[in-house]
Amino acid sequence: MKYLFLIIAIFFEVIATCALKSSEQFTRLRLSLVAVLGYAVAFYFLSLTLKSMPIGIAYAIWSGLGIVLISGIGYLVYNQSLDFPAIIGILFIIIGVLIINLYSNSVSH
């Protein structure tokens, strides 16, 4: 269940961050509400994850995958560019998350 909770937390964090960008500094009420509620749901599910996963590992996965997803959405939806160093950095994040999940004894599978 911890990975399901973590995936839900990441999903709502990404939705909330996109809504935050589109809320135009909280001047659009609906998108502002989506951002605030999305972050609340994301933190709730992250807290459930922390019952059975070390905080450092959970946060590394949560923030790492969030960065990768938001970077992709920024590129595809908001036409934000990613230069070569940014792409390399994102690949390192993905590799780091994979190493944690595949090889670390800190995470019980």
C-alpha positions as CSV (number, residue, x, y, z in Angstrom):
1,M,0.0,0.0,0.0
2,K,2.9,2.4,0.7
3,Y,3.7,2.6,-3.0
4,L,0.1,3.2,-4.0
5,F,-0.1,6.0,-1.4
6,L,3.1,7.5,-2.7
7,I,1.9,7.4,-6.3
8,I,-1.4,9.1,-5.2
9,A,0.7,11.7,-3.4
10,I,2.8,12.4,-6.4
11,F,-0.2,12.6,-8.7
12,F,-1.9,15.2,-6.5
13,E,1.3,17.1,-6.1
14,V,1.7,17.4,-9.8
15,I,-1.9,18.4,-10.3
16,A,-1.6,21.0,-7.6
17,T,1.6,22.4,-9.1
18,C,0.1,22.7,-12.5
19,A,-3.0,24.4,-11.0
20,L,-0.6,26.7,-9.0
21,K,1.1,27.8,-12.3
22,S,-2.2,28.3,-14.0
23,S,-3.8,30.2,-11.1
24,E,-1.8,33.3,-12.0
25,Q,-0.6,34.0,-8.4
26,F,-3.9,32.9,-6.9
27,T,-6.0,35.4,-9.0
28,R,-8.1,32.6,-10.5
29,L,-10.3,31.2,-7.7
30,R,-11.0,27.7,-9.1
31,L,-7.4,26.9,-10.0
32,S,-6.3,28.3,-6.6
33,L,-8.7,25.9,-4.9
34,V,-7.4,23.0,-7.0
35,A,-3.9,23.9,-6.0
36,V,-4.6,24.2,-2.2
37,L,-6.8,21.0,-2.1
38,G,-4.3,19.1,-4.3
39,Y,-1.4,19.9,-2.0
40,A,-3.6,18.9,1.0
41,V,-4.4,15.6,-0.5
42,A,-0.8,15.1,-1.6
43,F,0.6,15.7,1.9
44,Y,-2.1,13.5,3.4
45,F,-1.1,10.5,1.2
46,L,2.6,11.3,1.8
47,S,1.9,11.1,5.5
48,L,0.3,7.6,5.0
49,T,3.4,6.5,3.1
50,L,5.6,7.6,6.0
51,K,4.0,5.1,8.3
52,S,5.9,2.3,6.5
53,M,8.7,3.9,4.6
54,P,11.7,6.0,5.8
55,I,11.1,9.7,5.4
56,G,14.3,10.3,3.4
57,I,13.5,7.5,0.9
58,A,9.8,8.5,0.6
59,Y,10.7,12.2,0.1
60,A,13.5,11.4,-2.4
61,I,11.0,9.4,-4.6
62,W,8.2,11.9,-4.1
63,S,10.2,15.0,-5.0
64,G,12.3,13.2,-7.6
65,L,9.4,11.9,-9.6
66,G,7.5,15.2,-9.1
67,I,10.4,17.1,-10.6
68,V,10.6,14.7,-13.6
69,L,6.8,14.9,-14.2
70,I,6.5,18.7,-13.7
71,S,9.5,19.2,-16.0
72,G,7.8,17.1,-18.7
73,I,4.5,18.9,-18.3
74,G,6.3,22.3,-18.4
75,Y,7.9,21.3,-21.6
76,L,4.7,19.9,-23.2
77,V,2.0,22.1,-21.9
78,Y,3.7,25.4,-21.0
79,N,6.3,25.4,-23.8
80,Q,9.1,25.7,-21.3
81,S,12.5,24.7,-22.8
82,L,14.8,22.1,-21.3
83,D,18.4,22.5,-22.3
84,F,20.9,19.7,-22.4
85,P,22.2,20.1,-18.8
86,A,18.5,20.1,-17.5
87,I,17.8,16.9,-19.4
88,I,21.0,15.3,-18.0
89,G,20.0,16.4,-14.5
90,I,16.5,14.9,-15.0
91,L,18.0,11.6,-16.2
92,F,20.2,11.6,-13.0
93,I,17.1,12.0,-10.9
94,I,15.4,9.1,-12.7
95,I,18.5,6.9,-12.2
96,G,18.7,7.9,-8.5
97,V,15.1,6.9,-7.9
98,L,15.7,3.6,-9.7
99,I,18.8,2.9,-7.7
100,I,16.9,3.6,-4.4
101,N,14.1,1.3,-5.4
102,L,16.1,-1.5,-7.0
103,Y,19.2,-1.7,-4.7
104,S,18.6,0.0,-1.4
105,N,18.0,-2.0,1.7
106,S,16.3,1.0,3.2
107,V,13.1,0.2,1.3
108,S,11.4,-3.1,1.9
109,H,9.6,-4.3,-1.2
